Amino acid sequence: MTDAERTPLMAGAEPLWEQVLNDIKRRLASGEIRGRFPTDRELVETFGVSRDPVREAVRRLHALG
């Protein structure tokens, strides 16, 4: 994902991990993410958040199957 594809996250709305999770699910459904899943580092850079919300989002995505 490039900087142009970066999704701005909003403080005070839903938790950051939930915003990341929802955007990852949207990108998976639209086919933006194909083949190799982005690494934690790539997701941190894409969303401009720390590793904690990224890891929580990925953990919950994994739990969803």
N, C-alpha and C positions, 0 to 999 in steps of 0.2 A: 504494500500500500504506500502510495506517495503522499507527500504533504498536501497535495490537491485533494486527496481522498480522505484527509484527516477529518474526523467528526468532532465538532466542538461539544464538550460536555458542560453541563450546567450545574453549578453549585446550588444547593438548596432544593433542587428537584428530587428525583429519585436517587438512591445511593449510586455512587460512581460505578461500583461493580455491576449494578443492574443496567445502567446506561451502556456500559461496555458489552454486557451480555446481549442486550437487545440489538445493538448495532452489529455484533458478530453474527447473530442469528439472521439479521436482515441480509448481511453480505453473503452468508452461506446460501440462503434461499434464492438470492438473485444471481448466484453464480460468480460473484466477485472473488470469492475465496474458493479456489479449485486446487486439487492436487495436494500439495504440501500446506499444512496448516501453519500460520505464522507462529514464530517463537514468542516467548514472553517478552523478550527485548524488543522485537518488532511491534508487538501490540502496545507496549509501554510508549514507544516512540510515536506510534500512530495516534493514540488517544491522549498522550501528554499527561499520563497519570503514573503513579508509582506501581511497583509490582504487585502490591497487595490487592487492589481492585481487579487487576488483570487476572491474577491467579484465582481469585474468588469467582470471577465470571467464567473462566475456563473450567474450574471445578464443577460449577453448577451446570455448565453446558454438557460436560461429560456425564453428569448424573442424569441429565435428560435423555442421554443416548444419542 
